[in-house]
Amino acid sequence: MLNRTEIENKRNYFRMSMDCTLEFSHAGSSETYIGICKNLSGQGVLFSTDQVVAVGAELMIKIASDRATVAPLEVRIEVLRVEATEDNKGHNIAGRIL
């Protein structure tokens, strides 16, 4: 069985480390929540939040740019994994871009 490092090395997309605020909402809902984007790739996203999110949920994510000339990134994801943060005060959410 492959460990996490071996799995990450087999990914098709480069993961770009991030440290920026993102907004997210459940698909079909107008209520938004805040998270911190940890990394982003062509296939998925990892962010932390204090909100409880279920595996399998579909979320709308918006990452705004600090440049007025760059449009925000808006994608729909399927939540694949939810884990407690290292300090146990929130959740790390891994999702696949749909």
N, C-alpha and C positions, 0 to 999 in steps of 0.2 A: 504494500500500500504506500502511495506517495505521501510525504509529509507536506505541510503548508508551503515551505520554501520551494520544494520541487514543483508543486502545482503552480505557484506564482511564476516560476521560471518558464513554464510551458504555455503561458498565456500568449494570445495572438496580438495583444495590444499593449503598448507601453503605458505604464501608470505614472501619471504626473502628480507629484506631491503638491498638495494645496493647503492653505490655511486661510480660508475665507468664509464669510457668512453666506448661507443659502436660505432660501425660503422653500417650504414644502407644504403641500396640502394633499389630502386624500382625493383620489380621482372623483370628480363630480361634486366636490365640496368647495365652498368659498372660504372656509376657515383656514388660515395659514399659521404655520409654526416656523420656528427658527432652528437652524442647525449649523454646525461647522463642517465644511467640506474638508476631508482629510486627503483624499486622492480621487483622481478622475482618469478614465481611459475611454477609448472609443466604444467600449462595450459596457462599462459600468461605473459606479460611483460608490465611495465609502464616506459616510458622514456620521457625526455624533450629535445627539440631541437628548434632551431630558424627557421627551415625549415617548410614550409606549406605542410601538408600531408592530403589527403582526406580520409574521412571515407570510408571503403570498399577497400582501396588500399592494395595490397599485397607487403610486404617489406621483404627483406632478412636482417637479423640482425646478427652481429658478435660481441661477447664479448670475448676479449682476456684475458688470465690469465697472471698474473705477474710472474708465474712460468713456466720455459721452459719445464718442464715435463708434464704440463697440456695443453691439446689441447684446442683451443678456442671453445666456444659454438657458433654454427651457426644454426639458425632456420629461417623458413619462417613464417611470421605472417599475419593475416588479421587485419587491423585497425578497431577497434570497436568504439573508442571514441577519440575526439580531443577537448581539452579545453585550454583556455589561462592559462599561468602560473600566479602565484600570482602577479608578478611584471609586467604582461602584455607585456613582452619582448620576449616571446616565446610560445611554445605549449607543453602541456602534451599529449602524445600519448599512448593510451591503446590498446594493441593488443592481439589477441588469437593466440597461437601457432598452426600451421596447421600440 
